[in-house]
Amino acid sequence: MLIAADKFKGSLTAVQVADRVTAGLRRVVPEAEVEALPVADGGDGTVDAAVAAGFERREVRVTGPLGEPVTAAYALRGETAVVEMAEASGLQRLPAGVFAPLTATTYGSGELLAAALDAGARTIVFGVGGSATTDGGSGMLAALGARFLDADGEPVGPGGGALSALATADLSGLDPRLTEIEFVLASDVDNPLTGPKGAPAVYGPQKGATPDDVAVLDAALGHFAKVLEEAIGARAAEYATSPGAGAAGGIGYGALIVGAGFRPGIEVMLDVLGFAPALERATLVITGEGSLDEQTLHGKAPAGVAAAARAAGKEVVAVCGRLALSPETLGRAGIARAYPLTEVEPDVQRCIAEAGPILESVAERIARDFLT
């Protein structure tokens, strides 16, 4: 049996989910053979999933989204690094209740990528999601050697809002190692950089942006793309409309500019984590995340796990905190049955507070339904 579940956001990490499910299964079937492979789709928790799969955790002091120093981690195995932008530039790095939609920077994400290069990485999987930023990746690019100057020849300030003052972009100083590696942009978001489906309009409000802020950011990122087009040619405009450009406040755009190739995050992570051989050994697959809903179907980890398992002819069930999909929809996604915590404990707040023990009870039900 293979447990390949994502985190229950706000309650349990993916590793804790696997531990609790394992405990519940073995309470009913003590001799059950269980393999745990915590998964992630490129967002927060991606480094933890890589470490659980055998990567080494490396910590670095980098610049946080507000400009303060933070300790961020990436994962390394051989010449492959898994870098998670949320480690340096995520909402998790902001004090409770504090947002900085116009000024939050991705500079630390660039420093994290540079650290991976310094460690000898020849393949970098760059998981993006959960960002506090909407700067189009300008901070990341600046940390990697690009220069963004205003009309007076001074560097523009941090964050997306400051890009409205951008006059010239010089990418000649970018770290040359970026052209020598395989750079994979891993995300479950395929939005363009700007417009009604762009980073500011769709995700800005989650980062504290008011409607006026969204308008400022959208115009500033559009201007950023135009200045980059003057600097490097038509590809800068093409990348702005490419899938993934709008990921994590537009950091996807910055990654595409320096040669990253976009792939759905869960597909990349399943490859990196060694999912295929683990799947081959499994008779039943248990996946899941905090909320199984419409978003799950659009590139989230459980959908990716279920699709791969179905292709291999393996049965899949899911655990979740909350279930908002019909049995028919689950079936079309390749999930035979879902087990929400709310079936055991209808009080949502208690489900969140006591997710671990409740999940063990849910796993006992799975064991009785499928293993006895």
Backbone torsions as a table, in degrees:
resi	resn	phi	psi	omega
1	MET	NA	138.1	-177.2
2	LEU	-118.2	125.3	173.7
3	ILE	-100.7	112.1	-178.5
4	ALA	-129.6	73.6	-176.3
5	ALA	-114.4	153.6	174.6
6	ASP	-87.0	178.9	178.1
7	LYS	-67.4	160.6	165.4
8	PHE	-100.9	97.4	-169.2
9	LYS	-55.6	129.5	179.3
10	GLY	86.0	-6.6	-178.0
11	SER	-126.7	-57.8	-173.0
12	LEU	-137.8	139.8	170.6
13	THR	-72.5	167.1	177.9
14	ALA	-61.9	-35.9	178.0
15	VAL	-65.0	-43.2	179.2
16	GLN	-65.5	-37.8	176.1
17	VAL	-58.4	-48.1	-179.4
18	ALA	-61.8	-41.9	-179.7
19	ASP	-63.2	-45.2	-178.2
20	ARG	-67.3	-40.9	178.8
21	VAL	-64.6	-42.7	178.5
22	THR	-58.8	-45.2	-179.8
23	ALA	-60.4	-43.5	180.0
24	GLY	-66.1	-41.9	178.6
25	LEU	-61.2	-44.8	-174.3
26	ARG	-75.6	-15.8	174.8
27	ARG	-67.6	-31.5	-179.8
28	VAL	-93.2	-42.3	-179.3
29	VAL	-125.8	86.3	-173.5
30	PRO	-56.3	-30.0	-176.5
31	GLU	-91.2	7.8	-177.2
32	ALA	-57.7	132.6	175.4
33	GLU	-86.7	113.9	-175.1
34	VAL	-123.5	129.3	173.8
35	GLU	-114.9	130.9	-179.2
36	ALA	-107.5	129.8	175.5
37	LEU	-136.3	82.2	179.0
38	PRO	-56.0	139.1	-176.3
39	VAL	-123.5	166.1	176.6
40	ALA	-152.7	160.7	-175.8
41	ASP	-109.0	17.6	-179.6
42	GLY	109.2	-20.6	179.3
43	GLY	-81.7	-161.3	-178.0
44	ASP	-61.1	138.5	-174.9
45	GLY	102.2	-5.6	-176.9
46	THR	-67.3	-43.1	178.2
47	VAL	-64.0	-42.7	179.2
48	ASP	-59.4	-40.6	178.9
49	ALA	-64.1	-40.4	178.9
50	ALA	-65.3	-41.6	178.9
51	VAL	-63.4	-41.0	178.4
52	ALA	-63.0	-25.8	179.9
53	ALA	-89.6	4.3	173.9
54	GLY	112.9	0.2	175.5
55	PHE	-73.7	157.0	176.0
56	GLU	-90.0	134.0	177.2
57	ARG	-82.9	126.6	177.4
58	ARG	-118.9	132.9	-179.7
59	GLU	-111.5	142.7	-177.4
60	VAL	-140.4	146.1	171.8
61	ARG	-85.7	123.3	-178.5
62	VAL	-136.2	178.8	-179.8
63	THR	-86.6	125.7	177.7
64	GLY	-77.7	175.8	-175.4
65	PRO	-62.7	-24.9	-180.0
66	LEU	-97.0	4.8	178.7
67	GLY	95.8	-4.5	-179.2
68	GLU	-87.4	153.8	178.1
69	PRO	-71.8	139.6	176.3
70	VAL	-136.2	157.8	174.4
71	THR	-97.2	117.6	-178.2
72	ALA	-119.3	156.9	-177.6
73	ALA	-121.3	150.4	165.8
74	TYR	-131.6	172.1	-177.3
75	ALA	-119.6	142.5	-176.1
76	LEU	-137.4	133.5	171.1
77	ARG	-141.6	115.1	-175.3
78	GLY	62.3	-123.9	179.6
79	GLU	-105.0	17.1	178.7
80	THR	-110.8	126.7	177.6
81	ALA	-115.7	142.6	171.6
82	VAL	-112.6	115.8	-178.0
83	VAL	-114.0	130.0	-177.2
84	GLU	-113.8	115.1	-174.9
85	MET	-62.2	-29.9	-179.1
86	ALA	-63.8	-24.5	177.2
87	GLU	-59.5	-37.2	-178.5
88	ALA	-100.3	-37.5	-167.2
89	SER	-127.3	23.1	-174.3
90	GLY	-89.8	165.3	174.8
91	LEU	-56.0	-30.3	179.8
92	GLN	-62.0	-18.0	-179.0
93	ARG	-88.3	-4.5	179.7
94	LEU	-91.8	144.6	172.4
95	PRO	-61.5	152.1	-178.4
96	ALA	-54.0	128.7	176.1
97	GLY	79.4	0.4	-179.3
98	VAL	-103.4	129.3	174.9
99	PHE	-128.9	155.7	177.6
100	ALA	-143.3	64.7	-171.0
101	PRO	-60.0	-30.6	-176.4
102	LEU	-90.8	-22.3	-171.2
103	THR	-119.8	-9.7	-179.2
104	ALA	-62.8	138.5	-172.0
105	THR	-118.6	151.3	175.4
106	THR	-98.1	15.8	-177.3
107	TYR	-53.7	-43.1	-178.6
108	GLY	-63.4	-29.9	176.7
109	SER	-65.9	-37.8	175.1
110	GLY	-64.6	-39.7	177.6
111	GLU	-64.4	-35.9	178.5
112	LEU	-67.0	-41.7	176.1
113	LEU	-62.7	-41.3	178.9
114	ALA	-62.8	-38.0	178.0
115	ALA	-63.0	-40.1	178.1
116	ALA	-64.5	-39.8	176.3
117	LEU	-63.4	-42.7	179.4
118	ASP	-61.4	-30.6	-178.9
119	ALA	-80.6	-1.3	176.4
120	GLY	96.9	12.8	-179.5
121	ALA	-63.6	132.7	175.3
122	ARG	-109.3	-16.3	171.8
123	THR	-128.1	126.4	177.2
124	ILE	-121.5	121.1	171.6
125	VAL	-94.8	114.8	-174.6
126	PHE	-104.7	98.0	-179.4
127	GLY	-83.1	123.8	-176.3
128	VAL	-123.1	136.9	-179.1
129	GLY	161.1	161.1	178.2
130	GLY	68.3	27.6	-173.3
131	SER	-79.6	152.7	172.5
132	ALA	-94.0	1.1	-163.8
133	THR	-115.5	156.0	169.4
134	THR	-143.0	62.8	-176.2
135	ASP	-115.3	13.5	177.0
136	GLY	66.2	13.2	-177.1
137	GLY	81.0	8.8	-178.0
138	SER	-62.6	-39.6	177.7
139	GLY	-63.4	-45.1	177.4
140	MET	-57.7	-46.1	-179.2
141	LEU	-64.2	-38.0	178.8
142	ALA	-63.7	-40.2	178.5
143	ALA	-65.5	-24.7	-179.4
144	LEU	-94.2	5.7	172.5
145	GLY	115.6	-4.0	177.8
146	ALA	-76.3	157.1	177.3
147	ARG	-125.7	130.4	-179.8
148	PHE	-122.3	112.5	-169.7
149	LEU	-117.4	148.6	175.8
150	ASP	-87.8	-173.4	-175.4
151	ALA	-63.2	-23.0	178.8
152	ASP	-90.7	3.9	-179.4
153	GLY	79.5	14.2	178.6
154	GLU	-97.8	149.0	176.9
155	PRO	-60.7	137.6	176.5
156	VAL	-70.6	159.2	-178.8
157	GLY	-71.0	176.2	-179.7
158	PRO	-75.4	153.0	173.8
159	GLY	92.9	166.4	-177.0
160	GLY	-68.3	-34.6	-178.4
161	GLY	-59.0	-37.0	-176.9
162	ALA	-68.9	-17.7	-178.4
163	LEU	-67.1	-15.6	176.8
164	SER	-64.5	-21.3	179.5
165	ALA	-95.0	4.6	-176.7
166	LEU	-67.9	130.5	178.1
167	ALA	-111.1	-42.3	-179.3
168	THR	-138.5	150.2	176.0
169	ALA	-125.2	131.9	179.1
170	ASP	-123.5	109.3	-178.4
171	LEU	-101.4	9.0	-175.8
172	SER	-67.2	-22.2	-178.3
173	GLY	-93.0	8.1	179.9
174	LEU	-59.1	143.6	179.8
175	ASP	-52.4	116.9	-176.3
176	PRO	-63.6	-19.7	-179.1
177	ARG	-64.9	-21.5	179.6
178	LEU	-62.0	-26.2	-179.3
179	THR	-85.0	-5.9	-173.8
180	GLU	-107.6	1.1	-175.4
181	ILE	-118.7	166.6	166.9
182	GLU	-89.8	119.0	-174.5
183	PHE	-118.1	113.7	-174.4
184	VAL	-111.2	122.4	174.7
185	LEU	-88.4	111.7	-175.1
186	ALA	-109.0	116.0	-177.2
187	SER	-154.0	154.8	173.1
188	ASP	-97.9	12.2	-176.9
189	VAL	-114.7	127.8	-180.0
190	ASP	-115.3	22.5	-178.3
191	ASN	-69.1	151.6	171.8
192	PRO	-74.9	-180.0	-176.6
193	LEU	-71.4	-46.5	-173.8
194	THR	-131.0	178.7	178.6
195	GLY	95.0	-174.1	-176.3
196	PRO	-59.2	-28.4	178.3
197	LYS	-106.1	12.7	-176.4
198	GLY	-81.5	176.3	-175.2
199	ALA	-57.7	-47.5	-178.1
200	PRO	-65.4	-45.3	-174.7
201	ALA	-67.3	-42.4	-173.6
202	VAL	-84.2	-41.6	-171.9
203	TYR	-112.0	-13.7	-179.5
204	GLY	-55.9	-45.0	-179.5
205	PRO	-58.8	-31.0	177.7
206	GLN	-66.2	-19.0	-176.7
207	LYS	-106.8	18.1	175.9
208	GLY	90.4	8.1	-177.9
209	ALA	-78.0	128.8	173.0
210	THR	-78.3	168.4	175.6
211	PRO	-54.5	-38.1	177.1
212	ASP	-65.9	-40.4	177.6
213	ASP	-61.6	-41.9	-179.5
214	VAL	-60.3	-43.4	179.3
215	ALA	-62.9	-43.0	179.0
216	VAL	-62.4	-46.4	-177.6
217	LEU	-66.5	-40.7	-179.8
218	ASP	-62.8	-44.6	178.4
219	ALA	-65.4	-40.4	-178.3
220	ALA	-66.0	-41.2	178.8
221	LEU	-69.4	-35.7	174.9
222	GLY	-62.3	-41.3	177.6
223	HIS	-65.5	-40.9	177.2
224	PHE	-55.6	-47.1	-179.8
225	ALA	-63.1	-37.8	179.3
226	LYS	-66.6	-42.6	178.9
227	VAL	-66.0	-38.8	176.5
228	LEU	-65.4	-34.6	177.5
229	GLU	-62.5	-39.6	177.0
230	GLU	-64.8	-31.4	-176.1
231	ALA	-82.5	-40.2	-172.3
232	ILE	-125.1	-0.9	175.5
233	GLY	100.2	-170.5	-169.3
234	ALA	-62.2	-24.6	-177.7
235	ARG	-61.9	-27.4	178.9
236	ALA	-63.7	-37.6	177.6
237	ALA	-72.1	-38.2	179.4
238	GLU	-63.7	-43.2	-179.2
239	TYR	-64.0	-31.2	-178.2
240	ALA	-62.4	-27.5	179.9
241	THR	-102.0	2.6	-177.6
242	SER	-76.6	149.4	174.7
243	PRO	-56.9	133.7	178.8
244	GLY	94.6	-13.4	-179.3
245	ALA	-60.8	-35.3	-177.5
246	GLY	-86.5	3.4	-178.2
247	ALA	-64.9	138.8	174.5
248	ALA	51.5	54.4	176.3
249	GLY	67.2	25.5	177.6
250	GLY	90.0	4.1	176.9
251	ILE	-64.0	-25.4	174.3
252	GLY	-57.6	-37.6	178.5
253	TYR	-62.6	-47.3	178.4
254	GLY	-59.3	-39.5	179.4
255	ALA	-66.8	-41.5	177.9
256	LEU	-62.2	-38.0	-179.6
257	ILE	-58.2	-36.4	-178.4
258	VAL	-97.5	18.7	168.6
259	GLY	100.6	9.3	177.9
260	ALA	-69.1	148.9	172.6
261	GLY	-104.1	133.6	-176.8
262	PHE	-85.4	131.9	172.0
263	ARG	-140.9	147.1	175.1
264	PRO	-53.9	131.3	-171.8
265	GLY	-56.1	-43.2	-176.3
266	ILE	-67.7	-35.5	177.1
267	GLU	-61.0	-47.0	-179.9
268	VAL	-61.3	-48.0	-175.0
269	MET	-66.5	-35.8	177.0
270	LEU	-62.1	-39.0	176.1
271	ASP	-63.0	-50.1	-175.5
272	VAL	-63.6	-38.0	-174.7
273	LEU	-81.6	-8.7	-179.6
274	GLY	80.0	40.0	-176.1
275	PHE	-67.8	-40.1	-173.4
276	ALA	-58.0	-49.9	178.7
277	PRO	-65.4	-34.2	177.6
278	ALA	-66.2	-38.8	178.8
279	LEU	-63.9	-38.4	-179.9
280	GLU	-60.1	-34.4	-177.9
281	ARG	-80.4	-13.3	-170.5
282	ALA	-89.3	149.9	171.2
283	THR	-103.0	-31.9	178.0
284	LEU	-136.6	141.3	178.8
285	VAL	-114.9	130.6	175.0
286	ILE	-112.0	118.0	177.3
287	THR	-117.4	-171.8	177.4
288	GLY	153.6	173.0	173.8
289	GLU	-163.9	177.9	-174.2
290	GLY	-58.6	-44.1	-179.8
291	SER	-131.3	118.7	173.6
292	LEU	-92.3	107.0	-175.6
293	ASP	-145.9	-168.6	-177.8
294	GLU	-56.6	-36.8	179.9
295	GLN	-61.9	-32.1	179.6
296	THR	-55.5	-37.1	-174.5
297	LEU	-72.8	-12.7	-175.8
298	HIS	-107.6	63.8	171.6
299	GLY	88.3	7.2	177.4
300	LYS	-77.0	164.8	-172.1
301	ALA	-56.3	-48.4	-177.6
302	PRO	-59.9	-36.1	179.1
303	ALA	-66.5	-39.8	178.5
304	GLY	-66.6	-42.2	177.6
305	VAL	-62.4	-45.7	-177.7
306	ALA	-64.4	-40.0	180.0
307	ALA	-63.5	-44.2	179.9
308	ALA	-66.2	-40.3	-179.5
309	ALA	-67.3	-41.1	179.4
310	ARG	-62.4	-41.0	178.9
311	ALA	-61.3	-27.7	179.7
312	ALA	-93.9	3.5	178.1
313	GLY	74.6	25.3	-179.2
314	LYS	-103.8	141.4	179.8
315	GLU	-77.4	142.7	-176.6
316	VAL	-128.0	134.6	167.8
317	VAL	-123.9	161.6	-176.4
318	ALA	-128.7	146.1	169.5
319	VAL	-110.9	149.0	-178.5
320	CYS	-160.3	162.0	172.9
321	GLY	-75.6	-44.7	-174.3
322	ARG	-135.4	139.5	-179.6
323	LEU	-117.3	123.4	179.7
324	ALA	-127.7	26.8	178.9
325	LEU	-124.1	143.9	178.7
326	SER	-74.7	159.1	176.2
327	PRO	-56.3	-35.5	179.7
328	GLU	-65.0	-43.9	179.9
329	THR	-65.3	-41.5	176.8
330	LEU	-59.9	-43.6	-179.9
331	GLY	-60.4	-41.4	178.6
332	ARG	-65.3	-27.0	178.1
333	ALA	-83.8	-4.9	178.7
334	GLY	94.1	13.2	-179.5
335	ILE	-106.5	116.9	-174.7
336	ALA	-68.5	-37.4	-177.2
337	ARG	-160.8	146.7	177.2
338	ALA	-116.9	144.9	-178.6
339	TYR	-122.2	93.5	178.9
340	PRO	-81.4	147.3	176.9
341	LEU	-61.9	-29.6	-177.1
342	THR	-66.8	-15.4	174.0
343	GLU	-71.9	-28.1	179.0
344	VAL	-89.2	-42.1	-178.5
345	GLU	-132.2	100.6	-175.6
346	PRO	-64.0	-22.9	-179.5
347	ASP	-74.5	111.0	-174.3
348	VAL	-61.4	-41.9	-178.9
349	GLN	-62.4	-38.1	176.5
350	ARG	-68.5	-36.2	176.3
351	CYS	-58.7	-42.3	-179.6
352	ILE	-69.0	-45.1	-175.9
353	ALA	-71.1	-32.4	-174.8
354	GLU	-119.9	35.9	-173.6
355	ALA	-58.8	-38.4	-176.6
356	GLY	-60.4	-59.1	179.8
357	PRO	-61.3	-36.7	179.6
358	ILE	-66.0	-40.0	179.0
359	LEU	-63.3	-36.3	176.0
360	GLU	-61.6	-40.3	177.1
361	SER	-62.9	-41.3	178.0
362	VAL	-61.6	-42.5	-179.5
363	ALA	-64.8	-32.6	174.7
364	GLU	-61.2	-40.5	178.4
365	ARG	-64.1	-40.7	178.1
366	ILE	-61.8	-43.0	179.9
367	ALA	-60.7	-42.6	-180.0
368	ARG	-66.9	-36.9	-177.1
369	ASP	-76.0	-31.0	-170.3
370	PHE	-122.2	-15.5	-174.2
371	LEU	-115.1	-9.2	-177.3
372	THR	-116.5	NA	NA
